[in-house]
Amino acid sequence: MATPTPTPSRLHRHLLPVLPSRPPRASSSSPSPTQRPSHRPTSRLHCSSSPVEAPLPSAKGGEYRPSFADDFLLAFFRAKMVEEVGWDSQKPGYAGLIEVANRLMVKGKSALETEQSAVRVLQALFPPLLLDLFKALLAPIANGQLASMMVARATALSCQWLMGTCSVNSVTLPDGKSLSSGVFVEKCKYLEESKCLGICINTCKLPTQTFFKDHMGVDFVYGAKF
């Protein structure tokens, strides 16, 4: 069972190039001392979040306002999750999505089973062969730089309905150069709405790492500080 998360202070997500082994499942944001330095590009998604107990501010200023396209993406994503879970919430919109995600957590007999279910949901969002073509043809270009930048831009354009306001930013690579392959997320809406660390880790962090590495050829290391 998922337990309520303590007050989050800041989340840090890292999209890293291929590492020697599967990304660690710990929530620490520091890489393992056994990992070798990589010379491939780095994409980072930074999420900062206010305490989940605090009320969300009213929609003004820079807060993201969902569009018709966002509503469509939410409904599409939720439909794929409902297919995997075999159950749907009576609540509409984002609140219903969170309840379905919670059911996905409860359904899994282990963290690994929940992760595998969430990965299947992510795979179902893409047309057949598209992921294989991306991994085979685009991921190797320029040591992964093109793939990293494409993933960053696609995330910023298509995932604000899920994560909240976000924008592309520059990331410093291991060789000291910078690359526009990061996405800064002002608030992690998924964590704030779920108010559950278990849901964040088991239906987002771990599945996303596996999905990007195994199906798109881009290592995604998501370390979080709560």
C-alpha positions in Angstrom: 0.0 0.0 0.0 1.2 3.5 -0.8 1.9 5.8 2.1 1.4 9.6 2.2 4.5 11.4 1.2 6.2 13.8 3.6 6.4 17.4 2.7 8.4 17.6 -0.6 10.9 20.3 -0.9 12.4 19.7 -4.4 12.4 17.0 -7.0 15.2 16.4 -9.4 14.9 14.3 -12.6 17.8 13.4 -14.8 17.7 12.1 -18.4 21.2 10.5 -18.8 22.7 8.6 -21.7 23.3 4.9 -21.5 24.9 3.7 -18.3 26.6 0.4 -17.6 23.7 -1.1 -15.8 20.0 -0.6 -15.0 19.4 2.7 -13.1 19.2 2.3 -9.3 15.8 2.1 -7.7 16.7 4.2 -4.8 15.3 7.7 -4.5 18.7 9.3 -4.0 19.6 11.9 -6.6 23.4 11.0 -6.4 24.7 8.5 -8.9 26.2 5.3 -7.7 29.9 5.4 -7.0 30.3 2.4 -9.3 29.0 4.1 -12.3 31.6 5.2 -14.9 31.5 8.8 -16.2 29.6 9.0 -19.5 30.6 11.1 -22.5 27.2 11.1 -24.0 24.8 14.0 -23.5 22.7 14.6 -20.4 19.1 15.7 -20.3 17.7 16.8 -17.0 14.2 17.4 -15.8 14.1 19.5 -12.7 10.8 19.5 -10.6 10.3 21.7 -7.7 7.2 21.3 -5.6 5.5 23.1 -2.8 4.2 21.1 0.2 1.4 18.9 -0.8 -0.7 20.1 2.1 -0.7 23.6 0.8 -3.6 24.7 -1.4 -2.8 25.2 -5.1 -2.7 28.8 -6.2 -5.4 30.1 -8.4 -4.9 30.0 -12.2 -3.1 33.2 -13.0 0.3 34.5 -13.9 2.6 31.7 -15.1 0.4 28.8 -14.0 -0.4 26.4 -16.9 -3.9 26.4 -18.2 -5.0 23.2 -19.9 -6.1 23.5 -23.6 -8.4 21.3 -25.6 -5.4 19.3 -26.7 -4.4 18.7 -23.1 -7.9 17.4 -22.3 -7.5 15.0 -25.2 -4.1 13.8 -24.0 -5.4 13.3 -20.5 -8.4 11.3 -21.7 -6.1 9.2 -24.1 -3.6 8.5 -21.3 -6.3 7.6 -18.8 -8.0 5.3 -21.3 -4.8 3.3 -21.8 -4.3 3.1 -18.0 -7.9 1.9 -17.6 -7.3 -0.8 -20.2 -4.3 -2.0 -18.2 -6.0 -1.8 -14.8 -9.4 -3.1 -15.9 -11.2 -0.5 -13.8 -12.2 3.1 -14.1 -13.0 5.8 -11.6 -16.3 7.6 -11.4 -14.5 10.9 -11.0 -13.8 13.0 -14.1 -10.6 14.5 -15.3 -7.3 14.5 -13.4 -8.8 13.4 -10.1 -10.1 10.3 -11.8 -6.7 9.6 -13.4 -5.1 9.7 -9.9 -7.6 7.2 -8.6 -6.9 4.8 -11.5 -3.1 5.2 -10.8 -3.8 4.3 -7.2 -5.7 1.2 -8.4 -2.7 0.3 -10.6 -0.6 0.4 -7.4 -3.0 -1.8 -5.4 -3.3 -4.3 -8.3 0.4 -5.0 -8.5 1.6 -7.8 -6.3 5.0 -6.2 -6.2 6.8 -3.0 -7.1 8.2 -4.8 -10.2 4.8 -5.9 -11.3 3.5 -2.3 -10.9 6.4 -1.0 -12.9 5.9 -3.4 -15.7 2.2 -2.5 -15.9 3.0 1.2 -16.1 5.6 0.6 -18.8 2.9 -1.2 -20.9 0.7 1.9 -20.5 3.5 4.1 -21.8 4.2 1.7 -24.7 0.5 1.8 -25.6 0.6 5.5 -26.2 2.7 5.1 -29.3 1.9 3.6 -32.7 3.5 0.2 -33.5 7.1 0.3 -34.6 7.6 4.0 -33.8 9.6 3.3 -30.7 11.7 0.7 -32.4 12.5 3.1 -35.2 13.4 5.9 -32.8 15.7 3.6 -30.8 17.4 2.2 -33.9 17.6 5.3 -36.1 17.6 8.4 -33.9 19.0 7.4 -30.5 22.5 6.7 -31.9 22.9 10.0 -33.8 25.6 12.4 -32.3 26.1 10.1 -29.3 22.4 10.6 -28.3 22.4 14.4 -28.4 19.6 14.6 -31.0 17.5 12.0 -29.1 17.9 13.9 -25.8 16.9 17.2 -27.3 13.9 15.7 -29.0 12.7 14.0 -25.8 13.1 17.3 -23.9 11.0 19.2 -26.4 8.4 16.5 -26.8 8.1 16.4 -23.0 7.7 20.2 -22.6 5.1 20.4 -25.4 3.0 17.4 -24.6 3.2 16.7 -20.9 2.3 19.9 -19.1 -1.2 18.6 -18.5 0.4 15.8 -16.4 3.3 17.6 -14.7 2.3 21.3 -14.7 4.1 24.3 -16.2 7.5 23.3 -17.8 10.0 24.6 -20.3 13.2 23.5 -22.1 16.4 24.6 -20.5 20.2 24.0 -21.0 22.1 21.2 -19.2 25.8 20.9 -18.6 27.3 17.8 -20.1 30.1 15.7 -18.5 32.6 17.3 -21.0 31.6 20.8 -19.8 29.6 21.7 -22.8 25.9 22.7 -22.6 22.9 21.2 -24.5 19.3 22.3 -24.6 18.1 18.9 -23.5 16.6 19.7 -20.1 13.1 20.4 -19.0 12.4 22.5 -15.9 9.0 21.7 -14.2 7.9 24.4 -11.8 5.7 22.0 -9.8 5.2 18.3 -10.1 1.4 18.2 -10.4 1.3 14.4 -10.4 3.0 14.2 -7.0 1.0 17.0 -5.5 -2.3 15.7 -6.7 -1.6 12.1 -5.6 0.0 13.1 -2.3 1.6 9.7 -2.4 5.3 9.0 -2.7 4.6 5.3 -3.6 2.5 6.3 -6.6 5.2 8.8 -7.7 8.0 6.2 -7.5 6.2 3.1 -8.7 3.9 4.5 -11.5 6.2 7.3 -12.7 9.9 7.2 -11.7 10.7 3.6 -12.2 8.5 2.9 -15.2 9.8 6.1 -17.0 13.4 5.0 -16.4 12.7 1.6 -17.9 10.6 2.9 -20.8 13.2 5.4 -22.0 16.1 3.1 -21.7 14.6 -0.1 -23.0 12.2 1.2 -25.7 13.8 4.5 -26.8 17.5 4.0 -26.2 17.8 7.0 -23.8 18.7 6.3 -20.2 16.4 8.2 -17.8 17.7 8.5 -14.3 15.2 10.1 -12.0 16.6 10.9 -8.5 14.3 12.6 -6.1 14.8 14.6 -2.9 11.6 14.7 -0.8 
